[in-house]
């Protein structure tokens, strides 16, 4: 078994790409071509070799030097042992019943508890599945406003963090094991003198949070005990610009929330609203609701995206424009001025053309009150202020945009803490769940500064970078182990309840602050409970608090806690309060982005996320410097080439990744990699972009130099894996064509040599709507969590051995610099005439009476014929004993799904365990399974409800209703496999004015 | 030229030829016998338990229903092993000094569970569900044997897939009216065959589906 992580990136890259050649090829190709990558377009010999093998680099599987004689010896021995290994008695098995069985627990049946995981400190309401006290899985809470029943990759994967064997297990003092009591004693000693000096020298550093009870504790400390206490806040992917922008426009830091479903025209100014922000799942749902095409009356919204780095929002756009981040402000100013707002403008940024802007403005003006303009979280406050003014001018306020009191609490910035430490003003520092030694900008040198504080205590779940620089490290309880509270963007409160007692005796931020308050024995439940009891009385709510509390816990949302929308007044002097338009600096612009999979680095130790192909690059286990093909051409740089990036005196070497759709003259680096203390999984993966970041320019900085080196690096990506060569897998059309009655082309051959099956009962089928799929990957992680899918590590991924049952293919269409991007989730098609079934020599894969294409692990002998014969390439083979070697902790496995062993083929089962559960339930109740009763894991996670699943025999089911939809098509229908999984084609809704202009 | 092979080489060669045929056949036969033997399947064997619990006494002599202890058998995949509490609901009143029951009392006192040995084992790729079998009229005793006659609980049948399939292919032979599922003294009526077929119909059992792999394996 290859090691999970130790991939040697120093191997030289073979191919160099000829971007100019690719451009010519693209220009010469007739009609719009779909392509997956530059290598494919260049059609390099390496690419061909990769495709020719169904499992690439099979020959390289055994890389040990081995002669023929030794090989036969080993083969003989393993043949003999293989026979023997089958002969073993079942091991004795213990049954451990309860002493006192808890109420509600039924052995074998899971229980669900409503709680929340946090994202930017904001609540994402979830339902936690618990098998006899063991949490195994999280799904979205349908009643929670932020998740609406869906759940993103981070939420899904946080269950793996709970069971992570690399978590901190003991209190440490100067990196040696100590006890919590000793910590309390030492803190207690300091507390006395601090009380006398009103908390002089005492500082607390937190991440982003929305917990009202935690804030109340901070307030209490400041008001009653330590008036000089300083509270700092650090979030490397903070939302500070949003509040500052609101302050510029309205004079107060209001919270902005949108009604994306009400907007006919949406303009994103570098806002990745489908993938970022505390309401992203809700926005994605609302956005998609307007992209579900009614066959009789086709209607949909229109999305314009101006973005500085390709995102999934840009991939969903009808019109997309790549602009360097600093140019977005210039574009916003022009947009504002066209809408007759009095703002200062500079010249049109390169790339933004006059007719484009004119068409956009006209479209917005035609949709006053039904349009929406959004600003990116990482854009400066000025852009946010401009967007507020634009929405105001368009009459969108109260229609598509609402404001409320702020939900998140804001402390002093990290730079202020660094200054205070440098000035020797901090002698006691409490860090509550912020890995600041790793995530701080390089120029603040926080790691060194932490060492300079006499007493530092860090509350964190893992022994990470910050733990190493602090005097005390107190293990923190995971959110699923502790009580707490958090709010959604609209203010809805969720009281977080634990699903399990702390595995390693972790503490919470609430408990640590209680210690400062002198309440040494107070636990987190008591703190949260008392706070809300007091609030209940203060708010003069009716009824019994106990009943209210139980209902809040049960539902996962507190009744009537949503903040009402409030009116705001645009300051008359808002425009003059804007900082002067930025002057563009020469040189390359360097941009930073949170990574789509490991975010700011907090998920770097999470193997599910490390191996999740990033939506656009399809890179796994690492990051790279993303540049445009045009930039590579201009600067004579090559794909995978290592360059030295120099920014304000900070120098680092990065391999390049040429990414179509990047704006010219820009380098984007994803944060979150290059960690050194992220456990066995996350340490030393990728490069740490924080080492190039400065606190003054957290998101974009100009004047950066790139110096090429002679070196190349191999980067691991899945973009060519399981390729269905040149067969137009993604169909797309336009709204206009659809309105003219043009259906997506279908060609089912009518006859088959194989016998027809009959399905007296159920006939399961799936329809995936490519028009609402945003490519967010939530389905992949959901599938991984539900179906016990192992992680194989970068070496194995490089060989094409990744195990995900569901992959999301990304295709580009058209131009190299400004391609149209499409996503296509590909699970097993459960073909009616399945090619895999006919070739299995041991009948390990066969058709069942409900039309499922069954995969029987205990019969499979690993010939892999089925996979060879599968045109969709959805079958996965266990080349090694991945489930044993992948460090997945046993408790996280779904007890309803077999954990597969080496030598066995596997694939998507349509979540047969869920079908089975529903079938048994329905049978014992003497009825049929209702539509919507079986929800596959991918379907439940999907924020846009792009996946429909159900019984095709039931004419009233959601999937049956989609049969015969003008957009419906089967993948590779010409092969007459008659897939059960069908697709609805992607539809674009371009502005006719721009069509003509470009035409 | 000198003889390379001695005379006895002929015999050896013949023996080898015969052995090539016979040895694998013998090995397969022995393997088959072992795989079907109680040694391997565990059928008829009663593993040692922390308390020598007698189903015979509790079921036959005292008349306690299966569901008094195996509470979830009608609603869940798992029949459920009773918590210590259930034992102590009676044994806090009777046989309170009994030596044999010391582990049970200790369990309650120390809040440490009793650790029983599993008697009926299935491989991990088999997903058996009690509730649906009970609901379709498969009697407990069909798989668990005459539990009411077991002083120590043993595995009644070999639990091979072939054995499962006997019923999954033709359940009419084995099923009973639902109300008789827990009855260990049930005597089949004279028209058992007709009753079985009627029940298959009545309970809406789709026999053709019962041999789908996904019914048990996933």
Interface residues (C-beta under 8 A of the other chain):
Chain A: X87 X89 X90 X92 X93 X94 X95 X96 X97 X98 X99 X100 X101 X106 X107 X108 X109 X760 X761 X846 X848 X849 X850 X852 X854 X856 X857 X858 X859 X896 X897 X898 X899 X909 X912 X913 X915 X916 X920 X923 X924 X926
Chain B: X31 X34 X35 X39 X40 X42 X47 X72 X75 X76 X77 X78 X80 X81 X82 X83 X84 X85 X107 X108 X111 X112 X113 X114 X115 X116 X117 X118 X121 X123 X124 X125 X127 X129 X131 X132 X135 X136 X204 X206 X208 X209 X212 X213 X214 X215 X217 X218
